[in-house]
Amino acid sequence: MSEQLSVTIDGLTIPQLGFGTWQLEPADARRMVAEALRIGYRHIDTAWIYHNEAAVGDGIRDAIEAGHVAREDIWLTTKIWVAHFEHDALLRQAEESAASLGFTPDLLLLHWPKATPTFAETLGALNEAKDRGLTRAIGLSNFPSAEFRQAQSLSPARLITNQVEYHPYLSLKTLRATAAELGSSITAWSPLAQGQIADDPIIGEIARTHGKSNGQVTLRWLVQQGVVAIPRTQKPERAAENFDIWDFQLSDEEMARIHALARPDGRLGDWLDKDFRWDQE
């Protein structure tokens, strides 16, 4: 196996292929986190609102006790839910998440932008959580470019990623440029377009050229952009397949052909508050 790709932001190295746990029930989350770490994943993503943080922590401990990985080699992300954006509530949830996981997370994200309370209050509390040692780093999730810039202007610490929906059917040109401008990164949720890429003829043609699956080509397309991807599955064999992307590379032409699949109606999960607007491309 070739070496995994990673991005380094503010001296912190984030493995570019992570294992996502959205919609995994606790028993499945524990089983699959342990299996993902056995396979070779070194990045695990969860959130308070997923109601599986304790199970994710158990899965990590299972993998550590089995000798598959050391804690210091795992990048662990969780998220502050929008109902906890007031100063005191945010700090309480940061403490609760660390206790549930049984580990201090490496990264704590604001799950969606909210107009109330103010960004200043929420970003202040998020920075305080970092200063108190409740996380190593902080960031955002689902913030359009304007709010991304505003949040960074209010944050003494670097916001090291913005976790958003990203896959071949959704252009993220503007937001990727914003992340680069701010010295940050993009993490892609639903990187396989919730399975829609499986039957795509263009991705399929490229996949056959490399002897890979459509999912493997799509994940390779993401990591070659410097994007972090967090696919989720309940199947060990699919987790292993998703991880097997380090022994091939897409050409510039192949990358461009996949970029060209983006379409105006490509967004699958639009829960953005009416106070905000997505970038146009």
C-alpha positions in Angstrom: 0.0 0.0 0.0 1.3 3.5 -0.9 1.4 6.1 1.9 -1.8 7.8 2.8 -2.2 11.5 1.8 -2.7 14.1 4.5 -3.1 17.9 4.8 -1.1 20.0 7.3 -2.8 23.1 8.8 -1.1 25.1 11.5 1.3 22.3 12.1 -1.4 19.7 12.5 -1.6 16.7 10.1 -5.0 15.5 9.1 -5.3 12.2 7.2 -7.3 12.9 4.1 -9.4 9.8 4.2 -11.5 9.5 7.3 -14.3 7.3 8.4 -17.7 9.0 8.9 -20.3 7.8 11.4 -23.4 9.9 10.5 -26.6 7.7 10.8 -24.7 4.8 12.4 -26.5 3.4 15.4 -24.3 2.9 18.4 -23.6 -0.8 17.9 -22.8 -0.3 14.3 -20.6 2.8 15.1 -18.5 0.8 17.6 -18.1 -2.2 15.3 -17.3 -0.1 12.2 -14.9 2.4 13.9 -12.9 -0.6 15.3 -12.9 -2.2 11.9 -12.0 1.0 10.1 -9.0 1.5 12.3 -8.0 -2.1 11.8 -8.2 -1.6 8.0 -5.9 1.4 8.3 -8.1 4.5 8.6 -6.6 7.1 11.0 -9.3 9.7 11.0 -12.7 9.2 12.7 -15.6 11.7 12.4 -18.6 12.0 14.7 -20.9 14.6 16.2 -22.9 15.1 19.4 -26.2 15.1 17.3 -25.3 11.7 15.9 -25.9 10.2 19.4 -23.0 7.8 19.0 -20.0 9.5 20.5 -19.7 7.0 23.4 -19.9 4.1 20.9 -17.3 5.8 18.7 -15.0 6.0 21.7 -15.6 2.4 22.5 -14.7 1.4 19.0 -11.4 3.4 19.3 -10.6 1.7 22.6 -11.4 -1.7 21.0 -8.9 -1.0 18.2 -6.3 0.3 20.6 -6.7 -2.8 22.9 -6.4 -5.1 19.9 -3.1 -3.5 19.0 -4.2 -2.1 15.7 -3.5 1.6 16.4 -2.2 4.0 19.1 -4.4 6.9 20.2 -1.8 9.4 19.1 -2.0 8.2 15.5 -5.8 8.8 15.3 -7.4 12.1 14.2 -10.8 12.4 16.0 -13.4 15.0 15.1 -16.7 15.9 16.7 -19.1 18.8 16.5 -21.0 21.3 18.6 -24.7 21.1 17.9 -26.5 24.4 17.0 -28.7 24.3 20.2 -25.5 24.7 22.2 -24.0 27.8 20.6 -24.4 30.1 23.6 -21.1 30.5 25.5 -21.8 28.3 28.6 -23.8 25.7 26.6 -21.0 25.3 24.1 -18.4 24.7 26.9 -20.7 22.2 28.6 -21.2 20.3 25.4 -17.4 20.3 24.7 -16.9 18.8 28.1 -19.7 16.3 27.6 -18.4 15.2 24.2 -14.9 14.6 25.6 -16.4 12.6 28.4 -18.6 10.5 26.1 -15.8 9.8 23.7 -13.4 9.0 26.6 -10.8 11.0 24.6 -10.0 14.7 24.0 -11.0 15.3 20.4 -8.4 16.6 18.0 -11.0 18.8 16.3 -14.2 20.5 17.4 -16.5 22.0 14.8 -19.5 24.3 14.8 -22.1 22.0 13.1 -24.0 24.7 11.1 -23.9 28.5 11.1 -26.5 30.2 13.2 -27.4 33.9 13.3 -28.3 33.8 17.0 -26.3 33.9 19.3 -23.8 36.1 17.6 -20.8 34.7 15.8 -18.6 36.6 18.3 -20.1 34.8 21.2 -19.9 31.4 19.6 -16.4 31.8 18.2 -15.3 33.2 21.6 -16.6 30.1 23.4 -15.1 27.7 20.7 -11.7 29.4 21.2 -12.1 29.1 25.0 -12.8 25.3 24.6 -9.5 25.0 22.8 -7.7 27.1 25.4 -9.1 24.9 28.2 -7.7 21.8 26.5 -11.1 20.4 25.4 -9.8 20.0 21.8 -6.6 20.4 20.0 -8.0 22.5 17.1 -11.3 24.1 16.0 -13.2 24.6 12.8 -16.5 24.8 11.1 -19.1 22.7 9.2 -21.5 23.9 6.5 -20.4 27.5 6.5 -20.7 29.4 3.1 -17.8 31.6 2.1 -19.1 34.9 3.6 -19.7 33.3 7.0 -16.4 31.3 6.8 -14.5 34.6 6.4 -16.5 36.3 9.2 -15.9 33.4 11.6 -12.2 33.4 10.9 -12.0 37.2 11.5 -13.6 36.6 14.9 -11.4 33.6 15.9 -7.9 34.1 17.3 -7.2 30.4 16.5 -7.1 29.1 12.9 -10.3 27.4 11.8 -8.5 24.5 10.3 -11.4 23.0 8.2 -14.9 23.6 6.9 -16.8 20.3 6.6 -19.4 20.6 3.9 -21.2 18.5 1.3 -18.9 17.9 -1.6 -18.9 15.3 -4.4 -18.8 15.3 -8.3 -22.3 16.7 -8.7 -21.7 19.8 -6.6 -19.2 22.5 -7.5 -17.3 23.9 -4.5 -15.0 26.1 -6.5 -15.7 29.3 -4.5 -15.5 27.6 -1.1 -12.4 25.7 -1.9 -10.8 29.0 -2.9 -12.0 30.7 0.3 -10.5 27.8 2.4 -7.1 28.3 0.6 -7.2 32.0 1.1 -7.8 31.6 4.8 -5.1 28.9 5.2 -7.7 26.3 6.0 -9.1 23.1 4.3 -12.3 21.5 3.1 -13.6 18.2 4.5 -16.2 16.5 2.3 -19.3 14.8 3.8 -21.4 12.6 1.5 -18.3 12.4 -0.7 -19.9 9.6 -2.8 -23.1 11.6 -3.3 -25.0 9.0 -1.1 -24.4 6.3 -3.7 -25.3 8.3 -6.8 -21.8 8.0 -8.3 -22.1 4.2 -8.4 -23.9 4.2 -11.8 -22.2 7.3 -13.3 -21.0 6.3 -16.8 -18.1 8.8 -16.9 -16.8 7.9 -13.5 -17.3 4.2 -14.5 -15.2 4.7 -17.7 -12.4 6.2 -15.7 -12.7 3.5 -13.0 -12.3 0.7 -15.6 -9.2 2.4 -16.9 -7.6 2.0 -13.5 -9.2 -1.2 -12.5 -11.0 0.5 -9.6 -14.6 1.1 -8.5 -16.5 4.3 -9.1 -16.3 5.0 -5.3 -12.5 4.6 -5.3 -12.1 6.9 -8.3 -14.4 9.5 -6.6 -12.5 9.4 -3.3 -9.2 9.7 -5.2 -10.6 12.7 -7.1 -11.3 14.4 -3.8 -8.0 13.7 -2.1 -6.0 14.8 -5.2 -7.6 18.2 -4.7 -6.3 18.4 -1.2 -9.8 17.8 0.2 -10.4 15.5 3.2 -13.1 12.9 2.6 -15.2 11.0 5.3 -17.2 8.3 3.6 -19.5 6.2 5.8 -20.6 2.6 5.5 -22.0 -0.2 7.7 -20.2 -2.8 5.6 -16.6 -3.9 6.4 -15.9 -4.9 2.8 -17.0 -1.4 1.5 -14.9 0.3 4.2 -11.9 -1.7 2.9 -12.7 -0.9 -0.7 -13.0 2.9 0.1 -9.6 2.8 1.8 -7.9 1.2 -1.2 -7.1 4.4 -3.1 -3.5 5.0 -2.5 -2.0 2.9 -5.4 -3.2 4.9 -8.4 -3.5 8.5 -9.6 -6.0 10.4 -11.8 -4.7 12.4 -14.7 -5.5 16.1 -15.1 -7.9 15.2 -17.9 -9.7 12.7 -15.7 -9.9 15.2 -12.9 -11.4 17.7 -15.2 -14.0 15.3 -16.6 -15.2 14.5 -13.1 -15.3 18.3 -12.2 -17.5 18.8 -15.3 -20.2 16.6 -13.7 -21.2 19.4 -11.3 -24.8 20.7 -11.8 -27.0 23.4 -10.3 -29.3 20.9 -8.5 -26.5 18.7 -7.2 -26.9 19.5 -3.5 -28.4 16.6 -1.5 -28.5 17.9 2.0 -29.6 21.6 2.3 -30.4 22.4 5.9 -28.8 25.9 5.8 -30.8 28.5 7.8 -32.7 31.1 5.7 -30.3 33.7 7.2 -27.5 32.5 5.0 -26.9 31.7 1.3 -24.7 29.1 -0.4 -22.0 30.2 -2.8 -23.2 30.2 -6.4 -20.5 27.8 -7.6 
